[in-house]
Amino acid sequence: MREEYDFSKGERGKFYKPDAKINLPVYLEAEVLEYFTAKAQAKGIELNVMVNDLLKKDIALIEGVK
């Protein structure tokens, strides 16, 4: 690395987008991933659809208890 870098021609906020949405990765344990992958394939749906549906049901249960 250099001792100093010249940012005199840099433009502040050039790539900043206040309304940008970030999709963070979610990592499942291997056995959980294998289980749900097999279930999703058996139902003929994508894994992300199945996981989102299950999480939405969990949210409804949690909110119903409050």
C-alpha positions in Angstrom: 0.0 0.0 0.0 1.1 3.5 -0.6 1.8 5.9 2.2 -0.8 8.4 0.9 -3.6 8.3 -1.7 -4.8 11.3 -3.7 -8.5 11.8 -3.3 -8.5 15.4 -4.6 -10.5 14.5 -7.7 -12.9 12.2 -5.8 -16.6 12.9 -5.6 -18.3 12.5 -2.3 -21.4 10.3 -2.4 -21.0 9.3 -6.0 -22.4 5.8 -5.4 -24.6 6.5 -2.3 -28.2 5.6 -2.8 -30.4 6.3 0.3 -33.2 4.1 -1.0 -31.0 1.1 -1.8 -32.2 -2.2 -0.4 -29.6 -4.7 0.8 -30.2 -8.4 0.7 -28.1 -10.1 3.3 -27.2 -13.7 2.9 -28.7 -16.2 5.3 -26.7 -19.3 6.0 -28.4 -22.5 7.0 -26.8 -25.4 8.8 -26.1 -28.3 6.4 -28.7 -30.7 7.7 -31.4 -27.9 7.7 -30.5 -27.0 4.1 -30.6 -30.6 3.0 -34.0 -31.2 4.6 -35.7 -28.2 3.2 -34.1 -28.6 -0.2 -35.5 -32.2 -0.4 -38.9 -31.0 0.8 -39.0 -28.1 -1.8 -38.0 -30.5 -4.6 -40.7 -33.0 -3.6 -43.3 -30.2 -3.7 -41.9 -28.8 -7.0 -41.2 -25.3 -5.6 -38.1 -23.3 -5.1 -36.3 -23.4 -1.8 -36.5 -19.7 -1.1 -40.3 -19.8 -1.7 -40.7 -22.6 0.9 -38.4 -20.9 3.5 -40.2 -17.6 3.1 -43.6 -19.3 3.5 -42.5 -21.1 6.6 -41.0 -17.9 8.1 -44.2 -15.9 7.3 -46.2 -18.6 9.2 -43.9 -18.4 12.1 -44.3 -14.6 12.2 -48.1 -15.0 12.2 -47.8 -17.4 15.1 -45.5 -15.1 17.1 -47.7 -12.1 16.4 -50.8 -14.1 17.4 -49.4 -14.9 20.8 -48.8 -11.2 21.7 
